[in-house]
């Protein structure tokens, strides 16, 4: 029958983990914590307990990092966004907006109410046409992924006619709106870059 702690390498591992977190413990202290832990305890639980005992400043830093990571996960999982905020296109790229709808697009000084992402893309393309940023001579304009698909074209078809799409007529042009929210944003950015006007046009979007 084994009476000694059965895993002599575990205390050494705890010492190494502690060092990586910025403090030191002896192998005897690590062994004591390991022996006192139940089967439900994990190394993280043991180290967390040691942090509380050994150094309040390290404890605060440790839990602050955990809080930042936790908030980041919540943010990326699609938490409700502020109803009063507007976001530029680059900011939207780093956000999870799959379940969000745009209620307004602001282009330079002009504001347009929008019902959904299709409506927003229509308003965006109309602005480009009405302000002479976009003409038939600029077409076709590919989607963000290219892949033989057009975002804007003279006719309702892609470079590869077998690729599907949901085409909407805007003026004399057609736009494919069969995309999720994130990819709509990417298509808008692709268009601005293709027309070389990204630095001339300030776009902000309000989400709901």
Residue, then its C-alpha position, 0 to 999 in steps of 0.5 A: x500500500x502506498x502511503x506517500x503522495x503517489x505523484x512525485x512529479x506533480x509538485x515539480x510541475x506546480x513549481x514550474x507553473x508558479x514561476x511562469x505566473x511570476x512568483x516562487x513556491x518551494x517543492x514542499x509547499x507545492x506538495x502540501x497543496x497537492x496532497x490537500x487537494x481533492x480529486x476535483x481540484x485542478x492545477x489551476x485551482x491549486x495555483x489560484x489558491x496559492x496566488x491568494x495567499x502569497x501575493x495580493x498584487x499577483x492575485x489582482x493581475x491574475x483575476x484581471x486577466x481572467x476578467x478580460x478574457x471572459x469579457x472578450x468571449x462574451x463580446x465575440x459571442x454576440x452580446x447585445x450592442x449599444x443601440x446608440x453607437x455607430x461603428x466604422x467598417x474596420x471595427x465591424x470586421x472584428x465583431x460578431x454581428x451575425x445576428x445584428x441588423x443595421x438600422x442606419x448607415x451614415x456615409x460622410x454627412x448623409x444618413x439613410x435608415x435601413x431595414x436590413x443588410x440588403x437594404x443597406x447595400x442598396x443604399x450604399x450602391x445608390x450613394x456611389x452611383x448618385x455621387x459618380x463614384x460608380x459607373x458601368x465602366x467600373x464593372x464588374x466588381x468582385x465579392x470579397x472572396x472573388x472566387x468567380x463571383x461578383x458583388x456588382x455587375x451589369x447583369x444578374x450573373x456571376x463570372x461563373x454562371x453556375x454560382x448562385x446569388x440573390x440579385x437585386x437591381x439598383x439603377x441599371x446595375x445588379x448587386x448580389x445580396x446573398x451574404x451574411x452580415x460579416x460578408x456584407x461588410x467585407x463586400x462594401x470594403x472590397x468595393x471601396x478599395x477597388x474604386x480606390x475611394x476608401x480614404x474619401x468616404x467615411x462610413x458608419x453603421x448603426x446596429x440594432 
